[in-house]
Amino acid sequence: MFESAEIGHKIDKASYDKEVPALREALLDAQYNLLESAEFSVVILIAGVDGAGKGDTLNLINEWMDPRHIRTRAVGEPTDEERQRPPMWRFWRVLPPKGKIGVFSGCWYWDPIMGRVYGKIKNAELDQCMEHNVRFEKMLTDENVLVLKFWLHLSKEKQKARLKALEKAPATRWRVTDSDWEHHKLYDKLARVAERALRQTSTAVAPWFIVEGSDARYRGLTVGRMILEAIRKRLALKEGKGRRIHAPPLLPAIDNLNLLRTLDLSLKLDKRTYERELAKCQGRINMLTRDPRFKQVSMVLVFEGNDAAGKGGSIRRITRALDARQYQVVPIAAPTEEERAQPYLWRFWRQVPPPGAVLIFDRSWYGRVLVERVEGLAAQAEWMRAYGEINDFEEQLVRNNTVVLKFWLAISKEEQQKRFEERQKTGYKRYKITPEDWRNREKWDAYELAVCDMVDRTSTEIADWTLVEANDKYYARIKVLKTACDRLESALARL
């Protein structure tokens, strides 16, 4: 794979000086066309062996284009804040919005590759990391992100010569570190591991470009040309907000069974039993979140359900038992302009809590497979692929010691009608009812089908759905609290 990058490509100075002005002008034109269209973003990964010119290439991109519209991130050792979250969190936070360019050095490949080189992980774990990278990049490209990946390569002999030359010159001596020479000693192993990783992750939607790094002029022109060609091609496609991709339909169950209709909505608790159980459960969850072991985990609670099913009431019964400094409630509404300029899951990734914290979502990332599906706000291909993207997201949370709890609060159509009318008659409850709530009732069956598909496709072993019979608010609140306590207690016991 790396053989073609060791041929010895060179560009003479005269040819370089002749081509650069036109290339810079074309790159700036393409960048401003991208900015004006705001239909997609560009993610550029610059990786490769030490001494191959990664830093110089980053600087060149910013020099040849307008750096005000480029986000450059040199990803090194994770900070303490980053170590507390899933590994991909630090990359999600700095993704460029539509119309902008993000340039990453190191990126999501370097840590697993070097982990394998130093024997910290086995090939199986490396392969698993690469599989996660492929799915991540597929999600980005599905969200209309242009992903360009460059591996800058040097032969072992040229790397040694390059490091010595940098070390000899006073102006560049600081750029050569002990770790550079340590990596040089491990060159052969690094080349084998990198080739394995690159072969697994060079896909149709996000291929790797191997660029020889020994000649700075050749390297710069090659990367610049490729970036220009890729942006021009994407702009010419005129894809973006209106793009629709066909996908096979979800088939209805041939036995006409409906999961929600199997729930016993007559379940209830009398007030005395409710108050006794409420005090017990609130005391229990308070003690669990004060347990020293809780500092090693975080908890994410997702509340979905029919309108007026009691999500807010259940959330309040939980938060009243917690220290206000310990939890955050995030109500999810229609995305803002900033959020629409990013991949769908961006606004949820940025909320991922650190250990020792509780994050509660009133509505959540499931909006894509519920309201956006039913109301036609997302294309079929978009909401169908969201099931896999959501499962990946929740898996990364769980792997990072996050207890993920998902509640669907279900009420009957008749009970919803009763609660709507009650809200309209009660002054301090009128803000809870809107014309949209009444309109949604007309699509009851469509929402019911969407919920059944959602539970079927996203209730996994590590992040399953808890269906809550919510016609009786007392019963629903206690079931939610007991489930939260049981799951958190089990998680702490495993530490």
Summary of the structure (lengths in Angstrom):
residues: 495
radius of gyration: 26.7
end to end distance: 43.5
largest distance: 89.2
contacts: 1499
relative contact order: 0.12
helix: 57%
strand: 13%
